[in-house]
Amino acid sequence: MLELGIDLANPAGWLPLFFALVMAIAMIAYVVLDGYDLGVGILLRQTNDLAEKDAMIASIGPFWDANETWLVLGVGVLLVAFPLAHGAILGALYLPVAIMLAALTLRGVAFDFRVKAKAPYRPWWDRAFYAGSLVASWSQGFMLGQLIIGFQNTAFGNAFSGIIGIALIAAYRLLGASWLIMKTEGTLQLSAVQWAKRSLALTAIGVIAISLGTPWASARIFEKWFSFPNIVMLFPIPVMTAVLFFIIARSLERLPLRLGEGNQYGVAVPFMATLGIFLLSSYGLGYSLFPWLVIDQLNFWQAASSTEALMVIFYGVVIVFPIIIAYTAFSYRVFWGKSTPLQY
């Protein structure tokens, strides 16, 4: 970080980088893990079969609540480690954040009450779960769009962010459908293949929009991507992303025939390839934004808390962060495989 005058040998230099890495890991984990269960919620209204709805809910039942831990961790790190950026970002995104939290609350209430309500009222809780998932997903996409363009409160900026919100809904649908392909069987699994196909093209449009919108937002980011030799070294990222889209499309074409024969080989391919797209997109976005928390306004070191405060928080994160990773991995290990019928 010599060009920024940062000495990484000192705690004042490396601590902000450490917390930025923790925050990035937490947000990527949230987008991927809560992304698929939000996607399942969005897909809930694609079927009218009660047994299929129960199977969809059962596939995310052991995981969905714990997945949101990563959002709490990411925002918590932003608050305690980068308070200036926390104020700037959440101040600019107050309304979409409030909408997202209300939607997540509605979603959580609906998840618990859908099985306790009497039969005539149960469809309303299913609709509430769908609505909460849909609105939370769109809000997150809108916030991502605003982050990319530097919180431009203009007609174009809001339109761009709204389009990114729609694209993120499609991406979560793709992730959720891919999850159902892995976790379910029978007609629901075949339906999930078709749902994934319908989400693939719009997801690709969203990735392209983010890829073009990010360099447009800042001349500095444009220079990072399109100057020589950076453009050569970064060229594998869009190529690998395109290859993964091709793999997903090819797998979705072949799966119906294979599943019709009772062969479950390759059911994890769409999910793992979609996961790869999310990771590559996150890497590209991180490269574009680094070292800025607010583009061209606040970098990690400018927004960071005092070195003394960061050091105290550092010891807590070193203990807590591995525990969160461990129990997340353990829960997925315990509940891996096909989901079982929903029981309470």
C-alpha positions in Angstrom: 0.0 0.0 0.0 3.0 2.3 -0.6 1.0 4.5 -3.0 -1.4 5.3 -0.2 1.3 5.8 2.4 0.2 2.8 4.4 2.8 0.8 6.4 1.4 -2.8 6.6 4.1 -3.7 9.2 2.2 -1.6 11.8 -1.2 -2.5 13.3 -2.6 0.8 12.0 -1.8 -0.5 8.5 -2.9 -4.2 8.6 -5.8 -4.1 11.1 -8.2 -2.3 8.7 -7.2 -4.8 6.0 -7.9 -7.7 8.3 -11.4 -6.4 9.2 -12.1 -5.6 5.5 -11.3 -9.2 4.7 -13.5 -10.5 7.5 -16.4 -8.2 6.4 -15.9 -9.4 2.7 -16.0 -13.0 3.7 -19.1 -12.5 5.8 -21.0 -10.7 3.1 -20.0 -13.2 0.4 -21.1 -16.1 2.8 -24.4 -14.3 3.4 -25.1 -13.7 -0.3 -24.5 -17.3 -1.2 -26.0 -19.1 1.8 -29.0 -16.8 2.5 -29.2 -16.3 -1.3 -30.3 -19.8 -2.0 -33.0 -19.9 0.8 -34.3 -16.5 -0.4 -34.4 -18.0 -3.8 -36.4 -21.0 -2.5 -38.8 -18.5 -0.9 -39.2 -16.6 -4.2 -39.9 -19.9 -6.0 -42.6 -21.0 -3.4 -45.4 -19.6 -5.5 -44.3 -21.6 -8.6 -46.2 -24.6 -7.3 -49.7 -25.1 -5.8 -49.0 -28.5 -4.5 -48.9 -28.4 -0.6 -46.6 -31.4 -0.4 -44.1 -29.7 -2.8 -44.3 -26.4 -0.8 -43.5 -28.4 2.4 -40.6 -30.1 0.6 -39.2 -26.8 -0.5 -39.4 -25.4 3.1 -37.9 -28.6 4.5 -34.9 -28.2 2.2 -33.9 -24.9 3.9 -35.4 -25.5 7.3 -32.2 -26.5 9.1 -30.2 -23.7 7.6 -32.1 -20.5 6.8 -32.0 -18.8 10.2 -28.3 -19.5 10.8 -27.5 -18.2 7.3 -28.5 -14.7 8.4 -25.7 -14.8 11.1 -23.4 -13.8 8.3 -25.3 -10.6 7.6 -25.2 -9.7 11.3 -21.5 -10.3 11.3 -20.8 -8.3 8.2 -22.8 -5.3 9.3 -21.4 -5.6 12.8 -17.8 -5.4 11.5 -18.8 -2.4 9.4 -20.2 -0.7 12.5 -17.4 -1.3 15.0 -14.4 -1.3 12.6 -15.4 1.3 10.1 -17.9 3.6 11.8 -17.4 6.5 9.4 -18.3 4.2 6.4 -21.2 2.7 8.4 -22.7 6.1 8.9 -22.2 7.1 5.2 -23.4 3.8 3.7 -26.4 3.2 6.0 -27.3 6.9 5.9 -27.4 6.8 2.1 -29.3 3.5 2.1 -31.6 4.1 5.0 -34.9 3.4 3.2 -33.8 0.2 1.3 -32.2 -1.1 4.5 -35.4 -0.5 6.5 -37.4 -2.2 3.7 -35.0 -5.2 3.7 -35.2 -5.6 7.5 -39.0 -5.4 7.5 -39.1 -8.1 4.7 -36.7 -10.4 6.6 -38.9 -10.0 9.7 -42.0 -10.8 7.7 -40.3 -13.8 6.2 -39.2 -15.2 9.6 -42.7 -14.8 11.1 -44.2 -16.5 8.1 -41.8 -19.4 8.2 -42.9 -20.2 11.8 -46.6 -19.5 11.5 -47.2 -21.3 8.2 -47.4 -24.7 9.9 -49.3 -23.5 12.9 -52.1 -21.7 11.1 -55.4 -23.4 10.3 -55.8 -24.7 6.7 -57.8 -21.7 5.4 -55.1 -19.2 6.5 -52.0 -21.2 5.6 -51.8 -19.9 2.0 -51.6 -16.4 3.4 -48.5 -17.3 5.3 -47.0 -18.9 2.2 -47.7 -15.6 0.3 -46.1 -13.7 3.2 -42.9 -15.9 3.0 -42.8 -15.4 -0.7 -43.3 -11.6 -0.4 -40.7 -11.3 2.3 -38.1 -13.2 0.2 -38.9 -11.2 -2.9 -38.7 -7.8 -1.3 -35.6 -8.6 0.7 -33.8 -9.8 -2.4 -34.8 -6.8 -4.5 -33.7 -4.4 -1.6 -30.3 -6.1 -1.5 -29.8 -5.7 -5.2 -30.9 -2.1 -5.1 -28.3 -1.4 -2.3 -25.6 -3.2 -4.4 -26.4 -1.0 -7.4 -26.2 2.1 -5.2 -22.8 1.0 -3.8 -21.5 0.4 -7.3 -22.4 3.9 -8.6 -21.3 5.7 -5.5 -24.8 6.4 -4.0 -26.0 8.7 -6.8 -29.5 9.7 -5.9 -30.5 10.5 -9.5 -33.1 9.1 -11.9 -30.4 7.1 -13.7 -28.8 5.9 -10.5 -32.1 4.7 -9.1 -33.1 3.0 -12.3 -29.8 1.3 -12.5 -30.1 0.1 -8.9 -33.6 -1.1 -9.5 -32.5 -3.2 -12.5 -29.7 -4.7 -10.4 -32.4 -5.5 -7.8 -34.4 -7.4 -10.4 -31.3 -9.2 -11.6 -30.4 -10.3 -8.1 -33.9 -11.8 -7.7 -33.1 -13.8 -10.8 -29.7 -14.8 -9.5 -31.3 -15.9 -6.2 -34.0 -17.8 -8.1 -31.2 -19.6 -10.0 -29.4 -20.4 -6.8 -32.6 -21.5 -5.0 -33.6 -23.7 -8.0 -30.2 -25.3 -8.1 -30.4 -26.0 -4.4 -33.7 -27.7 -4.9 -32.2 -29.8 -7.7 -29.7 -31.1 -5.2 -32.0 -31.5 -2.2 -35.3 -32.9 -3.7 -36.5 -35.7 -5.9 -39.4 -36.5 -8.2 -41.6 -34.0 -10.0 -40.4 -31.1 -7.7 -36.8 -31.8 -8.8 -37.8 -31.7 -12.5 -39.7 -28.5 -11.9 -36.6 -27.0 -10.3 -34.7 -27.6 -13.4 -37.2 -25.6 -15.5 -37.2 -22.8 -12.9 -33.4 -22.6 -13.1 -33.5 -22.4 -16.9 -35.9 -19.4 -16.7 -33.6 -17.6 -14.3 -30.3 -18.1 -16.2 -30.6 -15.5 -18.9 -31.6 -12.7 -16.5 -28.9 -13.6 -14.1 -26.4 -13.2 -17.0 -27.8 -9.8 -17.8 -27.3 -8.8 -14.2 -23.7 -9.9 -14.2 -23.1 -8.0 -17.4 -24.8 -4.8 -16.0 -22.7 -4.9 -12.9 -19.5 -5.5 -14.9 -20.2 -2.5 -17.1 -21.7 -0.3 -14.4 -18.8 -0.5 -12.0 -16.1 0.9 -14.3 -18.5 3.5 -15.5 -19.0 4.7 -11.9 -15.4 5.8 -11.4 -12.5 6.7 -13.7 -10.2 5.1 -11.2 -12.0 1.8 -11.5 -12.1 2.0 -15.3 -8.3 2.5 -15.2 -7.8 -0.5 -12.9 -9.7 -2.8 -15.3 -8.8 -1.5 -18.8 -5.2 -0.3 -18.5 -2.3 -2.5 -19.7 -1.3 -5.1 -18.4 -4.3 -5.3 -16.0 -6.7 -6.0 -18.8 -4.7 -9.1 -19.8 -4.3 -10.4 -16.2 -8.0 -9.9 -15.5 -9.3 -11.4 -18.7 -9.7 -14.9 -17.2 -12.4 -13.6 -14.9 -15.1 -12.9 -17.5 -13.9 -15.9 -19.5 -14.4 -18.2 -16.5 -17.7 -16.6 -15.7 -18.9 -17.3 -19.3 -17.7 -20.9 -19.1 -19.7 -21.4 -15.9 -22.8 -20.0 -17.5 -22.3 -22.5 -20.4 -21.8 -25.4 -17.9 -25.0 -24.5 -16.1 -27.0 -24.3 -19.4 -25.6 -27.6 -20.6 -26.3 -29.3 -17.3 -29.9 -28.1 -17.2 -30.5 -29.4 -20.7 -29.2 -32.9 -19.8 -30.6 -33.3 -16.3 -34.3 -34.0 -17.2 -33.4 -37.0 -19.2 -31.0 -38.3 -16.6 -33.4 -37.7 -13.7 -36.2 -39.4 -15.6 -34.1 -42.5 -15.6 -33.6 -42.3 -11.9 -29.9 -41.2 -12.2 -28.9 -38.4 -9.8 -25.4 -38.0 -11.2 -24.6 -34.3 -11.8 -27.4 -32.8 -9.7 -24.9 -30.6 -7.8 -23.4 -29.2 -11.0 -25.8 -26.2 -11.4 -25.5 -25.2 -7.8 -21.7 -25.4 -7.7 -21.3 -23.6 -11.0 -23.7 -20.8 -9.8 -21.7 -20.6 -6.6 -18.6 -20.1 -8.8 -20.3 -17.3 -10.7 -21.1 -15.6 -7.4 -17.6 -15.9 -6.1 -16.0 -14.6 -9.4 -18.5 -11.7 -9.4 -17.6 -10.9 -5.8 -13.9 -11.1 -6.6 -14.3 -8.7 -9.5 -16.4 -6.3 -7.4 -13.9 -6.4 -4.6 -11.0 -5.7 -7.0 -13.0 -2.8 -8.4 -13.8 -1.2 -5.1 -10.5 -1.8 -3.2 -9.4 0.1 -1.2 -12.7 2.1 -1.1 -15.6 1.5 1.2 -17.4 4.5 -0.4 -16.0 5.0 -4.0 -13.5 7.9 -4.2 -14.6 9.1 -0.8 -13.6 6.8 2.1 -11.0 4.0 2.0 -10.4 1.4 4.7 -7.9 3.4 6.7 -9.8 6.7 6.6 -13.0 5.0 7.8 -11.3 2.8 10.5 -11.7 3.1 14.2 -8.7 3.8 16.3 -5.9 1.3 16.3 -6.4 0.6 20.0 -10.1 -0.1 19.5 -9.4 -2.3 16.5 -6.9 -4.4 18.4 -9.4 -5.1 21.2 -12.0 -6.1 18.5 -9.4 -8.2 16.7 -9.0 -10.6 19.6 -12.8 -11.1 19.8 -13.0 -11.8 16.1 -10.1 -14.2 16.1 -12.1 -16.3 18.7 -15.7 -15.9 17.3 -15.1 -16.0 13.5 -13.7 -19.6 13.5 -16.6 -20.7 15.7 -19.1 -19.4 13.3 -17.3 -21.1 10.4 -17.2 -24.4 12.4 -20.8 -24.5 13.4 -21.9 -23.6 9.8 -19.8 -26.3 8.3 -21.1 -28.8 11.0 -24.7 -28.0 10.4 -24.3 -28.5 6.6 -22.5 -31.8 7.3 -25.2 -33.1 9.5 -28.1 -32.2 7.2 -26.4 -32.9 3.9 -28.1 -35.2 1.3 -31.8 -35.2 0.3 -34.1 -33.3 2.6 -36.6 -35.4 4.6 -40.3 -34.7 5.0 -41.2 -31.6 7.0 -42.2 -32.5 10.6 -42.7 -30.4 13.7 
